[in-house]
């Protein structure tokens, strides 16, 4: 059986995998869902100096303290930045890296480097206007109540009641701090990209295209919104189980 470590994106927490984890565990797999510093149940730990390196440390700490080996490391959206840094640190403990509609950075790139200038401008305005200069309260100008159903396709009332109160402002360093990707052993690890077609994104399209063109990668598509473990957990689990097999 496999061991999954699932890394959530900005604003979320380990709680967001709640629908997916029982489906993986039902097949005998171990599943760990760490929450990054400053988010979820750890939101009280948010502070200006928290950044991407902190979040890499969070996940590496779980892998090492739980003595995990053969890990299938999964990251969604900005979680792709985190898992890239984790793989660079502990490649000997990882068997496969899965980018689930996620950012795939090169060495010394930040998420900020990978998005267009107009998106950066919106984020900067939100940080300065509502985040005390160091927290990003949300992804775009519209409130979460509008953005989440319209952009992320979370429309079920039960899901909205679960998700919306748990979204937390994210330390801006999660987006602006560059990742370290220098370990040659990490670059040898098998990798999979999963593109969620219900979330229009030229940069995720670009990452998926690069994966298709690289023999060391596999690329799959899901006909789902950006957060399929919330909206389509069974389809997500079936694909992850196939990858694990």
C-alpha positions as CSV (number, residue, x, y, z in Angstrom):
1,X,0.0,0.0,0.0
2,X,1.1,3.6,-0.6
3,X,1.5,6.6,1.6
4,X,0.0,9.9,0.4
5,X,0.9,13.3,1.7
6,X,-1.6,15.8,0.4
7,X,-0.6,19.5,0.4
8,X,-3.3,22.1,0.3
9,X,-3.2,25.5,-1.5
10,X,-3.2,29.0,-0.1
11,X,-6.2,30.0,2.1
12,X,-7.1,26.4,2.8
13,X,-5.9,23.9,5.4
14,X,-5.6,20.1,5.8
15,X,-9.3,20.2,6.4
16,X,-10.0,20.6,2.6
17,X,-9.1,17.0,1.9
18,X,-11.9,15.6,4.1
19,X,-13.9,14.1,1.3
20,X,-10.9,12.5,-0.4
21,X,-9.0,10.9,2.4
22,X,-11.6,8.2,3.3
23,X,-11.7,7.1,-0.3
24,X,-8.0,6.6,-0.4
25,X,-7.9,5.0,3.1
26,X,-10.7,2.6,2.1
27,X,-8.1,1.0,-0.3
28,X,-5.6,0.5,2.5
29,X,-3.5,3.6,1.8
30,X,-2.1,5.8,4.5
31,X,-2.9,9.5,4.1
32,X,-1.4,12.6,5.8
33,X,-2.9,16.1,5.3
34,X,-0.6,18.6,7.0
35,X,-1.8,22.1,7.5
36,X,0.7,24.9,6.6
37,X,1.7,27.5,9.2
38,X,-0.8,30.3,9.4
39,X,-3.7,28.5,7.8
40,X,-6.6,26.3,8.9
41,X,-6.3,25.3,12.5
42,X,-2.9,26.9,12.6
43,X,-4.0,30.3,11.4
44,X,-3.2,31.8,14.8
45,X,0.5,31.2,13.9
46,X,0.4,33.6,11.0
47,X,3.1,36.3,11.1
48,X,4.9,38.4,8.6
49,X,8.0,36.2,8.4
50,X,6.1,33.1,7.4
51,X,6.8,32.2,3.8
52,X,7.3,29.4,1.4
53,X,10.3,28.1,3.2
54,X,8.2,27.8,6.4
55,X,5.6,25.8,4.5
56,X,8.2,23.5,3.0
57,X,9.5,22.9,6.6
58,X,6.0,22.1,7.7
59,X,5.7,19.2,5.2
60,X,9.2,18.0,5.6
61,X,8.7,17.9,9.3
62,X,5.6,15.6,9.0
63,X,7.5,13.3,6.6
64,X,10.5,13.0,8.8
65,X,8.7,12.9,12.2
66,X,6.3,10.3,10.9
67,X,9.2,8.4,9.3
68,X,7.4,8.2,6.0
69,X,9.0,6.6,3.0
70,X,7.8,5.9,-0.5
71,X,5.6,9.0,-0.3
72,X,3.2,10.0,-3.1
73,X,3.4,13.7,-2.7
74,X,0.4,15.6,-4.0
75,X,0.0,19.4,-4.2
76,X,-2.9,21.5,-5.5
77,X,-2.5,25.0,-7.0
78,X,0.1,26.9,-4.9
79,X,0.7,23.6,-3.1
80,X,2.8,22.8,-6.2
81,X,5.3,25.4,-5.0
82,X,5.5,23.6,-1.6
83,X,5.9,20.1,-2.9
84,X,8.7,21.2,-5.3
85,X,10.6,22.4,-2.3
86,X,9.8,19.3,-0.2
87,X,11.1,17.0,-3.0
88,X,14.3,19.0,-3.2
89,X,14.8,18.4,0.6
90,X,13.9,14.7,1.0
91,X,13.9,13.0,-2.4
92,X,14.9,9.7,-0.8
93,X,11.5,9.6,1.0
94,X,9.4,10.2,-2.1
95,X,8.3,7.8,-4.8
96,X,6.1,10.1,-6.9
97,X,5.2,13.7,-7.2
98,X,1.7,14.7,-8.4
99,X,0.9,18.3,-9.4
100,X,-2.9,18.6,-9.2
101,X,-3.7,21.7,-11.3
102,X,-0.6,23.2,-9.6
103,X,2.3,25.5,-10.2
104,X,5.5,23.9,-11.3
105,X,8.4,26.2,-10.6
106,X,12.0,26.1,-11.7
107,X,14.8,26.8,-9.2
108,X,14.7,30.3,-7.6
109,X,11.2,31.0,-9.0
110,X,8.3,32.2,-6.8
111,X,4.6,31.9,-7.5
112,X,4.7,35.6,-8.1
113,X,7.1,35.1,-11.0
114,X,4.7,32.7,-12.6
115,X,1.6,34.8,-12.8
116,X,0.8,37.8,-15.1
117,X,1.5,41.4,-14.0
118,X,-2.2,42.2,-13.8
119,X,-2.8,39.4,-11.2
120,X,0.2,40.6,-9.2
121,X,-1.3,44.1,-9.1
122,X,-4.6,42.9,-7.7
123,X,-2.8,40.8,-5.1
124,X,-0.6,43.7,-4.0
125,X,-3.6,46.0,-3.7
126,X,-5.4,43.5,-1.5
127,X,-2.3,42.9,0.7
128,X,-1.8,46.7,1.2
129,X,-5.5,47.5,1.6
130,X,-6.8,44.6,3.7
131,X,-3.8,42.5,4.8
132,X,-1.7,44.9,6.9
133,X,1.0,44.7,4.2
134,X,1.8,41.0,4.8
135,X,-1.4,38.9,4.4
136,X,-3.3,38.1,1.2
137,X,-6.9,37.9,2.2
138,X,-8.2,36.3,-1.0
139,X,-7.3,35.7,-4.6
140,X,-9.3,38.5,-6.3
141,X,-11.3,41.6,-5.6
142,X,-14.7,40.0,-5.4
143,X,-15.5,38.5,-2.0
144,X,-15.1,34.8,-1.5
145,X,-18.9,34.4,-1.4
146,X,-18.9,35.4,-5.1
147,X,-15.6,34.1,-6.2
148,X,-15.7,30.6,-4.9
149,X,-18.9,29.4,-6.7
150,X,-18.2,31.4,-9.9
151,X,-14.5,30.7,-10.4
152,X,-13.9,27.5,-8.4
153,X,-17.2,25.8,-9.2
154,X,-18.1,25.1,-5.6
155,X,-21.8,25.5,-5.8
156,X,-23.4,23.0,-3.4
157,X,-24.8,24.8,-0.4
158,X,-23.3,22.2,2.0
159,X,-19.9,22.7,0.5
160,X,-20.1,26.5,0.6
161,X,-21.1,26.3,4.3
162,X,-18.1,24.1,5.0
163,X,-15.5,25.9,2.9
164,X,-16.2,29.6,3.2
165,X,-15.8,30.0,7.0
166,X,-12.5,28.1,6.9
167,X,-10.7,30.1,4.3
168,X,-7.9,32.1,6.0
169,X,-5.7,35.0,4.8
170,X,-2.3,33.7,3.7
171,X,1.1,35.1,4.6
172,X,2.3,36.9,1.4
173,X,5.7,35.2,1.6
174,X,3.9,32.0,0.4
175,X,3.6,33.7,-2.9
176,X,6.7,35.9,-3.1
177,X,9.5,33.7,-1.7
178,X,11.4,31.7,-4.3
179,X,11.6,27.9,-4.1
180,X,14.8,25.9,-4.0
181,X,15.1,23.2,-6.7
182,X,18.7,22.2,-6.9
183,X,18.8,18.5,-5.9
184,X,19.5,16.3,-8.9
185,X,18.0,13.3,-7.1
186,X,14.7,15.1,-6.9
187,X,14.7,15.8,-10.6
188,X,14.9,12.0,-11.2
189,X,11.6,11.3,-9.3
190,X,8.5,10.3,-11.4
191,X,6.1,13.1,-11.8
192,X,2.5,13.5,-12.9
193,X,0.5,16.6,-13.9
194,X,-3.3,16.6,-13.6
195,X,-5.0,19.4,-15.4
196,X,-8.5,20.3,-14.2
197,X,-10.3,21.6,-17.4
198,X,-13.0,23.5,-15.6
199,X,-10.6,26.2,-14.4
200,X,-9.4,28.3,-17.3
201,X,-5.8,29.1,-16.7
202,X,-3.1,29.8,-19.3
203,X,-0.3,29.1,-16.8
204,X,-1.7,25.7,-15.8
205,X,-2.2,24.9,-19.5
206,X,1.4,25.7,-20.0
207,X,2.5,23.4,-17.1
208,X,0.4,20.6,-18.5
209,X,1.7,21.1,-22.0
210,X,5.3,20.9,-20.7
211,X,4.5,17.7,-18.9
212,X,3.1,16.1,-22.0
213,X,6.3,17.0,-23.9
214,X,8.5,15.5,-21.2
215,X,9.1,11.7,-21.2
216,X,9.7,11.8,-17.5
217,X,6.2,13.0,-16.8
218,X,2.7,11.7,-17.2
219,X,-0.2,14.0,-17.8
220,X,-3.9,13.4,-17.2
221,X,-7.0,15.6,-17.4
222,X,-10.0,15.8,-15.1
223,X,-13.3,17.4,-16.4
224,X,-13.7,19.3,-13.1
225,X,-13.2,22.7,-11.5
226,X,-9.9,23.6,-9.8
227,X,-10.5,22.0,-6.5
228,X,-11.7,18.5,-7.5
229,X,-11.2,16.9,-4.1
230,X,-14.0,19.1,-2.9
231,X,-16.3,19.1,-6.0
232,X,-15.5,15.6,-7.4
233,X,-13.7,13.6,-4.7
234,X,-14.5,10.2,-6.3
235,X,-13.1,11.0,-9.7
236,X,-10.0,12.5,-7.9
237,X,-9.5,9.4,-5.8
238,X,-9.9,7.1,-8.8
239,X,-7.1,8.9,-10.7
240,X,-4.8,9.0,-7.6
241,X,-5.4,5.3,-7.0
242,X,-4.5,4.6,-10.6
243,X,-1.3,6.6,-10.2
244,X,-0.5,4.7,-7.0
245,X,-1.0,1.4,-8.7
